[in-house]
Amino acid sequence: MLGTRTIERRKHAKHRHRTDSVYKIDAEGTRIIDGTPTSAAHWLDGVANATVNDGRITVRNASGSSNNKICFIDISLVTP
């Protein structure tokens, strides 16, 4: 358990061959990714800070997403 901590999350969404997705990914109630891949840009990524109070990081599909994919998530502790 993390306890109460402020963290930075970097998420990368991608599918190698498909561009028929609408990526909308929230973590701790904060929108991290919001976009649509194209044939020229299969990757979408986002960075945000949030406070984790319960020791668990909650990642969810946001409303309006379609065919979401998460490639990986980087999590770093933000020092005050």
PDB file of N, CA, C and O in Angstrom:
ATOM      1  N   MET A   1       0.835  -1.178   0.000  1.00  0.00           N
ATOM      2  CA  MET A   1       0.000   0.000   0.000  1.00  0.00           C
ATOM      3  C   MET A   1       0.883   1.247   0.000  1.00  0.00           C
ATOM      4  O   MET A   1       1.888   1.312   0.709  1.00  0.00           O
ATOM      5  N   LEU A   2       0.500   2.213  -0.789  1.00  0.00           N
ATOM      6  CA  LEU A   2       1.269   3.438  -0.908  1.00  0.00           C
ATOM      7  C   LEU A   2       0.959   4.456   0.187  1.00  0.00           C
ATOM      8  O   LEU A   2       1.812   5.290   0.492  1.00  0.00           O
ATOM      9  N   GLY A   3      -0.225   4.417   0.783  1.00  0.00           N
ATOM     10  CA  GLY A   3      -0.650   5.496   1.662  1.00  0.00           C
ATOM     11  C   GLY A   3      -1.005   6.695   0.803  1.00  0.00           C
ATOM     12  O   GLY A   3      -1.279   6.547  -0.388  1.00  0.00           O
ATOM     13  N   THR A   4      -1.003   7.884   1.397  1.00  0.00           N
ATOM     14  CA  THR A   4      -1.308   9.088   0.628  1.00  0.00           C
ATOM     15  C   THR A   4      -0.036   9.592  -0.023  1.00  0.00           C
ATOM     16  O   THR A   4       0.915   9.969   0.662  1.00  0.00           O
ATOM     17  N   ARG A   5      -0.018   9.599  -1.347  1.00  0.00           N
ATOM     18  CA  ARG A   5       1.146  10.018  -2.111  1.00  0.00           C
ATOM     19  C   ARG A   5       0.687  10.762  -3.358  1.00  0.00           C
ATOM     20  O   ARG A   5      -0.386  10.490  -3.897  1.00  0.00           O
ATOM     21  N   THR A   6       1.503  11.694  -3.803  1.00  0.00           N
ATOM     22  CA  THR A   6       1.272  12.320  -5.098  1.00  0.00           C
ATOM     23  C   THR A   6       2.193  11.625  -6.086  1.00  0.00           C
ATOM     24  O   THR A   6       3.398  11.510  -5.866  1.00  0.00           O
ATOM     25  N   ILE A   7       1.602  11.170  -7.171  1.00  0.00           N
ATOM     26  CA  ILE A   7       2.361  10.422  -8.162  1.00  0.00           C
ATOM     27  C   ILE A   7       2.223  11.066  -9.528  1.00  0.00           C
ATOM     28  O   ILE A   7       1.282  11.816  -9.785  1.00  0.00           O
ATOM     29  N   GLU A   8       3.174  10.763 -10.402  1.00  0.00           N
ATOM     30  CA  GLU A   8       3.069  11.128 -11.808  1.00  0.00           C
ATOM     31  C   GLU A   8       2.834   9.847 -12.570  1.00  0.00           C
ATOM     32  O   GLU A   8       3.528   8.852 -12.360  1.00  0.00           O
ATOM     33  N   ARG A   9       1.839   9.871 -13.471  1.00  0.00           N
ATOM     34  CA  ARG A   9       1.567   8.704 -14.287  1.00  0.00           C
ATOM     35  C   ARG A   9       1.741   9.066 -15.744  1.00  0.00           C
ATOM     36  O   ARG A   9       1.234  10.088 -16.207  1.00  0.00           O
ATOM     37  N   ARG A  10       2.449   8.238 -16.452  1.00  0.00           N
ATOM     38  CA  ARG A  10       2.582   8.378 -17.903  1.00  0.00           C
ATOM     39  C   ARG A  10       2.001   7.120 -18.508  1.00  0.00           C
ATOM     40  O   ARG A  10       2.420   6.008 -18.185  1.00  0.00           O
ATOM     41  N   LYS A  11       1.034   7.302 -19.384  1.00  0.00           N
ATOM     42  CA  LYS A  11       0.385   6.164 -20.021  1.00  0.00           C
ATOM     43  C   LYS A  11       0.620   6.246 -21.516  1.00  0.00           C
ATOM     44  O   LYS A  11       0.663   7.330 -22.098  1.00  0.00           O
ATOM     45  N   HIS A  12       0.769   5.095 -22.120  1.00  0.00           N
ATOM     46  CA  HIS A  12       0.927   4.999 -23.567  1.00  0.00           C
ATOM     47  C   HIS A  12      -0.150   4.059 -24.088  1.00  0.00           C
ATOM     48  O   HIS A  12      -0.291   2.934 -23.610  1.00  0.00           O
ATOM     49  N   ALA A  13      -0.898   4.524 -25.060  1.00  0.00           N
ATOM     50  CA  ALA A  13      -1.933   3.705 -25.676  1.00  0.00           C
ATOM     51  C   ALA A  13      -1.556   3.471 -27.129  1.00  0.00           C
ATOM     52  O   ALA A  13      -1.076   4.375 -27.812  1.00  0.00           O
ATOM     53  N   LYS A  14      -1.777   2.259 -27.592  1.00  0.00           N
ATOM     54  CA  LYS A  14      -1.369   1.947 -28.964  1.00  0.00           C
ATOM     55  C   LYS A  14      -1.897   0.594 -29.374  1.00  0.00           C
ATOM     56  O   LYS A  14      -2.094  -0.297 -28.548  1.00  0.00           O
ATOM     57  N   HIS A  15      -2.118   0.459 -30.647  1.00  0.00           N
ATOM     58  CA  HIS A  15      -2.270  -0.848 -31.277  1.00  0.00           C
ATOM     59  C   HIS A  15      -1.447  -0.788 -32.545  1.00  0.00           C
ATOM     60  O   HIS A  15      -1.541   0.173 -33.309  1.00  0.00           O
ATOM     61  N   ARG A  16      -0.652  -1.795 -32.768  1.00  0.00           N
ATOM     62  CA  ARG A  16       0.326  -1.776 -33.854  1.00  0.00           C
ATOM     63  C   ARG A  16      -0.278  -1.572 -35.240  1.00  0.00           C
ATOM     64  O   ARG A  16       0.295  -0.858 -36.063  1.00  0.00           O
ATOM     65  N   HIS A  17      -1.430  -2.190 -35.508  1.00  0.00           N
ATOM     66  CA  HIS A  17      -1.978  -2.149 -36.867  1.00  0.00           C
ATOM     67  C   HIS A  17      -3.337  -1.466 -36.979  1.00  0.00           C
ATOM     68  O   HIS A  17      -3.779  -1.174 -38.089  1.00  0.00           O
ATOM     69  N   ARG A  18      -3.997  -1.209 -35.882  1.00  0.00           N
ATOM     70  CA  ARG A  18      -5.369  -0.706 -35.963  1.00  0.00           C
ATOM     71  C   ARG A  18      -5.444   0.765 -35.565  1.00  0.00           C
ATOM     72  O   ARG A  18      -4.745   1.223 -34.661  1.00  0.00           O
ATOM     73  N   THR A  19      -6.311   1.487 -36.267  1.00  0.00           N
ATOM     74  CA  THR A  19      -6.532   2.899 -35.942  1.00  0.00           C
ATOM     75  C   THR A  19      -8.016   3.175 -35.748  1.00  0.00           C
ATOM     76  O   THR A  19      -8.454   4.317 -35.885  1.00  0.00           O
ATOM     77  N   ASP A  20      -8.800   2.139 -35.429  1.00  0.00           N
ATOM     78  CA  ASP A  20     -10.249   2.308 -35.285  1.00  0.00           C
ATOM     79  C   ASP A  20     -10.657   2.524 -33.829  1.00  0.00           C
ATOM     80  O   ASP A  20     -11.795   2.236 -33.461  1.00  0.00           O
ATOM     81  N   SER A  21      -9.760   3.019 -33.012  1.00  0.00           N
ATOM     82  CA  SER A  21     -10.026   3.193 -31.587  1.00  0.00           C
ATOM     83  C   SER A  21     -10.260   4.653 -31.243  1.00  0.00           C
ATOM     84  O   SER A  21      -9.857   5.553 -31.980  1.00  0.00           O
ATOM     85  N   VAL A  22     -10.913   4.872 -30.117  1.00  0.00           N
ATOM     86  CA  VAL A  22     -11.000   6.184 -29.483  1.00  0.00           C
ATOM     87  C   VAL A  22     -10.466   5.979 -28.076  1.00  0.00           C
ATOM     88  O   VAL A  22     -11.136   5.389 -27.227  1.00  0.00           O
ATOM     89  N   TYR A  23      -9.252   6.469 -27.833  1.00  0.00           N
ATOM     90  CA  TYR A  23      -8.602   6.256 -26.550  1.00  0.00           C
ATOM     91  C   TYR A  23      -9.009   7.345 -25.568  1.00  0.00           C
ATOM     92  O   TYR A  23      -8.764   8.529 -25.797  1.00  0.00           O
ATOM     93  N   LYS A  24      -9.628   6.929 -24.481  1.00  0.00           N
ATOM     94  CA  LYS A  24      -9.973   7.819 -23.375  1.00  0.00           C
ATOM     95  C   LYS A  24      -9.713   7.023 -22.110  1.00  0.00           C
ATOM     96  O   LYS A  24     -10.457   6.098 -21.782  1.00  0.00           O
ATOM     97  N   ILE A  25      -8.655   7.386 -21.401  1.00  0.00           N
ATOM     98  CA  ILE A  25      -8.239   6.632 -20.228  1.00  0.00           C
ATOM     99  C   ILE A  25      -8.093   7.584 -19.056  1.00  0.00           C
ATOM    100  O   ILE A  25      -7.413   8.605 -19.154  1.00  0.00           O
ATOM    101  N   ASP A  26      -8.740   7.244 -17.938  1.00  0.00           N
ATOM    102  CA  ASP A  26      -8.672   8.022 -16.704  1.00  0.00           C
ATOM    103  C   ASP A  26      -7.907   7.242 -15.649  1.00  0.00           C
ATOM    104  O   ASP A  26      -7.972   6.013 -15.611  1.00  0.00           O
ATOM    105  N   ALA A  27      -7.185   7.947 -14.797  1.00  0.00           N
ATOM    106  CA  ALA A  27      -6.552   7.352 -13.631  1.00  0.00           C
ATOM    107  C   ALA A  27      -6.803   8.281 -12.449  1.00  0.00           C
ATOM    108  O   ALA A  27      -6.544   9.482 -12.526  1.00  0.00           O
ATOM    109  N   GLU A  28      -7.306   7.719 -11.365  1.00  0.00           N
ATOM    110  CA  GLU A  28      -7.656   8.499 -10.181  1.00  0.00           C
ATOM    111  C   GLU A  28      -8.575   9.665 -10.543  1.00  0.00           C
ATOM    112  O   GLU A  28      -8.480  10.742  -9.955  1.00  0.00           O
ATOM    113  N   GLY A  29      -9.466   9.444 -11.515  1.00  0.00           N
ATOM    114  CA  GLY A  29     -10.433  10.470 -11.900  1.00  0.00           C
ATOM    115  C   GLY A  29      -9.875  11.566 -12.785  1.00  0.00           C
ATOM    116  O   GLY A  29     -10.572  12.542 -13.062  1.00  0.00           O
ATOM    117  N   THR A  30      -8.642  11.435 -13.234  1.00  0.00           N
ATOM    118  CA  THR A  30      -8.004  12.430 -14.092  1.00  0.00           C
ATOM    119  C   THR A  30      -7.814  11.846 -15.483  1.00  0.00           C
ATOM    120  O   THR A  30      -7.295  10.739 -15.628  1.00  0.00           O
ATOM    121  N   ARG A  31      -8.233  12.584 -16.509  1.00  0.00           N
ATOM    122  CA  ARG A  31      -8.052  12.126 -17.889  1.00  0.00           C
ATOM    123  C   ARG A  31      -6.577  12.168 -18.235  1.00  0.00           C
ATOM    124  O   ARG A  31      -5.932  13.211 -18.133  1.00  0.00           O
ATOM    125  N   ILE A  32      -6.044  11.017 -18.648  1.00  0.00           N
ATOM    126  CA  ILE A  32      -4.636  10.911 -19.002  1.00  0.00           C
ATOM    127  C   ILE A  32      -4.463  10.877 -20.515  1.00  0.00           C
ATOM    128  O   ILE A  32      -3.558  11.508 -21.061  1.00  0.00           O
ATOM    129  N   ILE A  33      -5.341  10.134 -21.187  1.00  0.00           N
ATOM    130  CA  ILE A  33      -5.273  10.021 -22.646  1.00  0.00           C
ATOM    131  C   ILE A  33      -6.657  10.306 -23.204  1.00  0.00           C
ATOM    132  O   ILE A  33      -7.662   9.823 -22.683  1.00  0.00           O
ATOM    133  N   ASP A  34      -6.698  11.101 -24.276  1.00  0.00           N
ATOM    134  CA  ASP A  34      -7.952  11.428 -24.942  1.00  0.00           C
ATOM    135  C   ASP A  34      -7.631  11.723 -26.400  1.00  0.00           C
ATOM    136  O   ASP A  34      -7.217  12.833 -26.735  1.00  0.00           O
ATOM    137  N   GLY A  35      -7.819  10.732 -27.266  1.00  0.00           N
ATOM    138  CA  GLY A  35      -7.502  10.956 -28.669  1.00  0.00           C
ATOM    139  C   GLY A  35      -7.765   9.739 -29.523  1.00  0.00           C
ATOM    140  O   GLY A  35      -8.172   8.684 -29.035  1.00  0.00           O
ATOM    141  N   THR A  36      -7.526   9.906 -30.801  1.00  0.00           N
ATOM    142  CA  THR A  36      -7.742   8.850 -31.784  1.00  0.00           C
ATOM    143  C   THR A  36      -6.452   8.619 -32.563  1.00  0.00           C
ATOM    144  O   THR A  36      -5.870   9.575 -33.076  1.00  0.00           O
ATOM    145  N   PRO A  37      -5.993   7.379 -32.662  1.00  0.00           N
ATOM    146  CA  PRO A  37      -4.775   7.116 -33.429  1.00  0.00           C
ATOM    147  C   PRO A  37      -5.025   7.316 -34.925  1.00  0.00           C
ATOM    148  O   PRO A  37      -6.156   7.220 -35.400  1.00  0.00           O
ATOM    149  N   THR A  38      -3.954   7.594 -35.646  1.00  0.00           N
ATOM    150  CA  THR A  38      -4.024   7.741 -37.098  1.00  0.00           C
ATOM    151  C   THR A  38      -3.004   6.792 -37.721  1.00  0.00           C
ATOM    152  O   THR A  38      -2.205   6.183 -37.009  1.00  0.00           O
ATOM    153  N   SER A  39      -3.027   6.667 -39.016  1.00  0.00           N
ATOM    154  CA  SER A  39      -2.053   5.800 -39.679  1.00  0.00           C
ATOM    155  C   SER A  39      -0.634   6.341 -39.512  1.00  0.00           C
ATOM    156  O   SER A  39       0.325   5.571 -39.571  1.00  0.00           O
ATOM    157  N   ALA A  40      -0.485   7.631 -39.307  1.00  0.00           N
ATOM    158  CA  ALA A  40       0.833   8.232 -39.109  1.00  0.00           C
ATOM    159  C   ALA A  40       1.250   8.241 -37.641  1.00  0.00           C
ATOM    160  O   ALA A  40       2.441   8.313 -37.338  1.00  0.00           O
ATOM    161  N   ALA A  41       0.293   8.170 -36.739  1.00  0.00           N
ATOM    162  CA  ALA A  41       0.590   8.245 -35.295  1.00  0.00           C
ATOM    163  C   ALA A  41      -0.239   7.202 -34.552  1.00  0.00           C
ATOM    164  O   ALA A  41      -1.355   7.484 -34.116  1.00  0.00           O
ATOM    165  N   HIS A  42       0.306   6.008 -34.411  1.00  0.00           N
ATOM    166  CA  HIS A  42      -0.397   4.928 -33.711  1.00  0.00           C
ATOM    167  C   HIS A  42      -0.355   5.106 -32.209  1.00  0.00           C
ATOM    168  O   HIS A  42      -1.220   4.588 -31.503  1.00  0.00           O
ATOM    169  N   TRP A  43       0.646   5.838 -31.698  1.00  0.00           N
ATOM    170  CA  TRP A  43       0.838   6.013 -30.256  1.00  0.00           C
ATOM    171  C   TRP A  43       0.146   7.271 -29.770  1.00  0.00           C
ATOM    172  O   TRP A  43       0.170   8.298 -30.448  1.00  0.00           O
ATOM    173  N   LEU A  44      -0.462   7.199 -28.614  1.00  0.00           N
ATOM    174  CA  LEU A  44      -0.927   8.373 -27.883  1.00  0.00           C
ATOM    175  C   LEU A  44      -0.367   8.224 -26.479  1.00  0.00           C
ATOM    176  O   LEU A  44      -0.319   7.116 -25.945  1.00  0.00           O
ATOM    177  N   ASP A  45       0.053   9.319 -25.881  1.00  0.00           N
ATOM    178  CA  ASP A  45       0.515   9.226 -24.507  1.00  0.00           C
ATOM    179  C   ASP A  45       0.098  10.478 -23.752  1.00  0.00           C
ATOM    180  O   ASP A  45      -0.208  11.509 -24.351  1.00  0.00           O
ATOM    181  N   GLY A  46       0.090  10.371 -22.448  1.00  0.00           N
ATOM    182  CA  GLY A  46      -0.288  11.488 -21.603  1.00  0.00           C
ATOM    183  C   GLY A  46       0.400  11.384 -20.261  1.00  0.00           C
ATOM    184  O   GLY A  46       0.806  10.301 -19.838  1.00  0.00           O
ATOM    185  N   VAL A  47       0.531  12.527 -19.589  1.00  0.00           N
ATOM    186  CA  VAL A  47       1.155  12.596 -18.274  1.00  0.00           C
ATOM    187  C   VAL A  47       0.269  13.448 -17.380  1.00  0.00           C
ATOM    188  O   VAL A  47      -0.236  14.486 -17.809  1.00  0.00           O
ATOM    189  N   ALA A  48       0.079  13.016 -16.142  1.00  0.00           N
ATOM    190  CA  ALA A  48      -0.697  13.797 -15.183  1.00  0.00           C
ATOM    191  C   ALA A  48      -0.270  13.442 -13.777  1.00  0.00           C
ATOM    192  O   ALA A  48       0.243  12.350 -13.533  1.00  0.00           O
ATOM    193  N   ASN A  49      -0.479  14.359 -12.853  1.00  0.00           N
ATOM    194  CA  ASN A  49      -0.230  14.102 -11.442  1.00  0.00           C
ATOM    195  C   ASN A  49      -1.564  13.889 -10.736  1.00  0.00           C
ATOM    196  O   ASN A  49      -2.579  14.471 -11.120  1.00  0.00           O
ATOM    197  N   ALA A  50      -1.557  13.064  -9.716  1.00  0.00           N
ATOM    198  CA  ALA A  50      -2.758  12.817  -8.920  1.00  0.00           C
ATOM    199  C   ALA A  50      -2.342  12.365  -7.532  1.00  0.00           C
ATOM    200  O   ALA A  50      -1.244  11.846  -7.331  1.00  0.00           O
ATOM    201  N   THR A  51      -3.232  12.571  -6.586  1.00  0.00           N
ATOM    202  CA  THR A  51      -2.987  12.105  -5.230  1.00  0.00           C
ATOM    203  C   THR A  51      -3.698  10.780  -5.023  1.00  0.00           C
ATOM    204  O   THR A  51      -4.895  10.651  -5.280  1.00  0.00           O
ATOM    205  N   VAL A  52      -2.952   9.813  -4.561  1.00  0.00           N
ATOM    206  CA  VAL A  52      -3.502   8.495  -4.249  1.00  0.00           C
ATOM    207  C   VAL A  52      -3.717   8.443  -2.740  1.00  0.00           C
ATOM    208  O   VAL A  52      -2.759   8.543  -1.973  1.00  0.00           O
ATOM    209  N   ASN A  53      -4.969   8.287  -2.311  1.00  0.00           N
ATOM    210  CA  ASN A  53      -5.289   8.297  -0.888  1.00  0.00           C
ATOM    211  C   ASN A  53      -5.482   6.909  -0.298  1.00  0.00           C
ATOM    212  O   ASN A  53      -5.303   6.716   0.905  1.00  0.00           O
ATOM    213  N   ASP A  54      -5.845   5.944  -1.127  1.00  0.00           N
ATOM    214  CA  ASP A  54      -6.190   4.618  -0.604  1.00  0.00           C
ATOM    215  C   ASP A  54      -5.112   3.568  -0.867  1.00  0.00           C
ATOM    216  O   ASP A  54      -5.312   2.389  -0.574  1.00  0.00           O
ATOM    217  N   GLY A  55      -3.973   3.986  -1.415  1.00  0.00           N
ATOM    218  CA  GLY A  55      -2.895   3.052  -1.671  1.00  0.00           C
ATOM    219  C   GLY A  55      -3.027   2.281  -2.965  1.00  0.00           C
ATOM    220  O   GLY A  55      -2.169   1.455  -3.275  1.00  0.00           O
ATOM    221  N   ARG A  56      -4.085   2.529  -3.736  1.00  0.00           N
ATOM    222  CA  ARG A  56      -4.295   1.837  -5.016  1.00  0.00           C
ATOM    223  C   ARG A  56      -4.537   2.853  -6.120  1.00  0.00           C
ATOM    224  O   ARG A  56      -5.265   3.827  -5.929  1.00  0.00           O
ATOM    225  N   ILE A  57      -3.930   2.625  -7.263  1.00  0.00           N
ATOM    226  CA  ILE A  57      -4.121   3.495  -8.418  1.00  0.00           C
ATOM    227  C   ILE A  57      -5.231   2.900  -9.271  1.00  0.00           C
ATOM    228  O   ILE A  57      -5.132   1.764  -9.735  1.00  0.00           O
ATOM    229  N   THR A  58      -6.281   3.673  -9.470  1.00  0.00           N
ATOM    230  CA  THR A  58      -7.434   3.207 -10.233  1.00  0.00           C
ATOM    231  C   THR A  58      -7.338   3.726 -11.666  1.00  0.00           C
ATOM    232  O   THR A  58      -7.261   4.934 -11.888  1.00  0.00           O
ATOM    233  N   VAL A  59      -7.343   2.811 -12.639  1.00  0.00           N
ATOM    234  CA  VAL A  59      -7.287   3.143 -14.065  1.00  0.00           C
ATOM    235  C   VAL A  59      -8.584   2.644 -14.685  1.00  0.00           C
ATOM    236  O   VAL A  59      -8.969   1.491 -14.491  1.00  0.00           O
ATOM    237  N   ARG A  60      -9.264   3.527 -15.440  1.00  0.00           N
ATOM    238  CA  ARG A  60     -10.565   3.166 -16.021  1.00  0.00           C
ATOM    239  C   ARG A  60     -10.689   3.639 -17.460  1.00  0.00           C
ATOM    240  O   ARG A  60     -10.075   4.623 -17.871  1.00  0.00           O
ATOM    241  N   ASN A  61     -11.508   2.901 -18.216  1.00  0.00           N
ATOM    242  CA  ASN A  61     -11.957   3.393 -19.513  1.00  0.00           C
ATOM    243  C   ASN A  61     -12.877   4.571 -19.247  1.00  0.00           C
ATOM    244  O   ASN A  61     -13.783   4.476 -18.419  1.00  0.00           O
ATOM    245  N   ALA A  62     -12.655   5.676 -19.936  1.00  0.00           N
ATOM    246  CA  ALA A  62     -13.507   6.847 -19.771  1.00  0.00           C
ATOM    247  C   ALA A  62     -14.707   6.748 -20.704  1.00  0.00           C
ATOM    248  O   ALA A  62     -14.676   6.029 -21.703  1.00  0.00           O
ATOM    249  N   SER A  63     -15.739   7.464 -20.372  1.00  0.00           N
ATOM    250  CA  SER A  63     -16.940   7.505 -21.193  1.00  0.00           C
ATOM    251  C   SER A  63     -16.595   7.972 -22.605  1.00  0.00           C
ATOM    252  O   SER A  63     -15.862   8.946 -22.776  1.00  0.00           O
ATOM    253  N   GLY A  64     -17.113   7.287 -23.601  1.00  0.00           N
ATOM    254  CA  GLY A  64     -16.858   7.632 -24.998  1.00  0.00           C
ATOM    255  C   GLY A  64     -15.681   6.907 -25.609  1.00  0.00           C
ATOM    256  O   GLY A  64     -15.397   7.071 -26.796  1.00  0.00           O
ATOM    257  N   SER A  65     -14.986   6.100 -24.809  1.00  0.00           N
ATOM    258  CA  SER A  65     -13.845   5.350 -25.354  1.00  0.00           C
ATOM    259  C   SER A  65     -14.345   4.148 -26.152  1.00  0.00           C
ATOM    260  O   SER A  65     -15.451   3.648 -25.943  1.00  0.00           O
ATOM    261  N   SER A  66     -13.491   3.706 -27.070  1.00  0.00           N
ATOM    262  CA  SER A  66     -13.830   2.549 -27.882  1.00  0.00           C
ATOM    263  C   SER A  66     -12.553   1.800 -28.222  1.00  0.00           C
ATOM    264  O   SER A  66     -11.624   2.372 -28.793  1.00  0.00           O
ATOM    265  N   ASN A  67     -12.505   0.516 -27.871  1.00  0.00           N
ATOM    266  CA  ASN A  67     -11.359  -0.314 -28.221  1.00  0.00           C
ATOM    267  C   ASN A  67     -10.062   0.201 -27.581  1.00  0.00           C
ATOM    268  O   ASN A  67      -9.003   0.187 -28.208  1.00  0.00           O
ATOM    269  N   ASN A  68     -10.161   0.658 -26.315  1.00  0.00           N
ATOM    270  CA  ASN A  68      -8.988   1.166 -25.594  1.00  0.00           C
ATOM    271  C   ASN A  68      -7.889   0.117 -25.501  1.00  0.00           C
ATOM    272  O   ASN A  68      -8.166  -1.074 -25.359  1.00  0.00           O
ATOM    273  N   LYS A  69      -6.664   0.561 -25.581  1.00  0.00           N
ATOM    274  CA  LYS A  69      -5.497  -0.295 -25.403  1.00  0.00           C
ATOM    275  C   LYS A  69      -4.496   0.455 -24.526  1.00  0.00           C
ATOM    276  O   LYS A  69      -4.260   1.644 -24.741  1.00  0.00           O
ATOM    277  N   ILE A  70      -3.908  -0.221 -23.546  1.00  0.00           N
ATOM    278  CA  ILE A  70      -2.809   0.349 -22.773  1.00  0.00           C
ATOM    279  C   ILE A  70      -1.583  -0.490 -23.052  1.00  0.00           C
ATOM    280  O   ILE A  70      -1.586  -1.704 -22.845  1.00  0.00           O
ATOM    281  N   CYS A  71      -0.540   0.159 -23.521  1.00  0.00           N
ATOM    282  CA  CYS A  71       0.708  -0.535 -23.786  1.00  0.00           C
ATOM    283  C   CYS A  71       1.504  -0.668 -22.489  1.00  0.00           C
ATOM    284  O   CYS A  71       1.950  -1.763 -22.147  1.00  0.00           O
ATOM    285  N   PHE A  72       1.685   0.433 -21.768  1.00  0.00           N
ATOM    286  CA  PHE A  72       2.330   0.385 -20.464  1.00  0.00           C
ATOM    287  C   PHE A  72       2.030   1.643 -19.683  1.00  0.00           C
ATOM    288  O   PHE A  72       1.566   2.637 -20.240  1.00  0.00           O
ATOM    289  N   ILE A  73       2.295   1.597 -18.391  1.00  0.00           N
ATOM    290  CA  ILE A  73       2.081   2.728 -17.485  1.00  0.00           C
ATOM    291  C   ILE A  73       3.354   2.918 -16.673  1.00  0.00           C
ATOM    292  O   ILE A  73       3.829   1.979 -16.035  1.00  0.00           O
ATOM    293  N   ASP A  74       3.908   4.120 -16.693  1.00  0.00           N
ATOM    294  CA  ASP A  74       5.029   4.498 -15.830  1.00  0.00           C
ATOM    295  C   ASP A  74       4.465   5.254 -14.640  1.00  0.00           C
ATOM    296  O   ASP A  74       3.630   6.143 -14.809  1.00  0.00           O
ATOM    297  N   ILE A  75       4.911   4.910 -13.440  1.00  0.00           N
ATOM    298  CA  ILE A  75       4.452   5.591 -12.239  1.00  0.00           C
ATOM    299  C   ILE A  75       5.675   6.063 -11.469  1.00  0.00           C
ATOM    300  O   ILE A  75       6.593   5.284 -11.211  1.00  0.00           O
ATOM    301  N   SER A  76       5.687   7.336 -11.102  1.00  0.00           N
ATOM    302  CA  SER A  76       6.798   7.907 -10.353  1.00  0.00           C
ATOM    303  C   SER A  76       6.263   8.683  -9.169  1.00  0.00           C
ATOM    304  O   SER A  76       5.241   9.360  -9.282  1.00  0.00           O
ATOM    305  N   LEU A  77       6.934   8.596  -8.042  1.00  0.00           N
ATOM    306  CA  LEU A  77       6.587   9.389  -6.883  1.00  0.00           C
ATOM    307  C   LEU A  77       7.042  10.821  -7.108  1.00  0.00           C
ATOM    308  O   LEU A  77       8.186  11.060  -7.496  1.00  0.00           O
ATOM    309  N   VAL A  78       6.151  11.774  -6.867  1.00  0.00           N
ATOM    310  CA  VAL A  78       6.487  13.193  -7.005  1.00  0.00           C
ATOM    311  C   VAL A  78       6.908  13.686  -5.636  1.00  0.00           C
ATOM    312  O   VAL A  78       6.130  13.626  -4.684  1.00  0.00           O
ATOM    313  N   THR A  79       8.127  14.172  -5.533  1.00  0.00           N
ATOM    314  CA  THR A  79       8.602  14.673  -4.250  1.00  0.00           C
ATOM    315  C   THR A  79       8.177  16.123  -4.064  1.00  0.00           C
ATOM    316  O   THR A  79       8.228  16.916  -5.004  1.00  0.00           O
ATOM    317  N   PRO A  80       7.764  16.463  -2.867  1.00  0.00           N
ATOM    318  CA  PRO A  80       7.293  17.846  -2.618  1.00  0.00           C
ATOM    319  C   PRO A  80       8.396  18.878  -2.737  1.00  0.00           C
ATOM    320  O   PRO A  80       8.148  20.070  -2.555  1.00  0.00           O
TER     321      PRO A  80
END
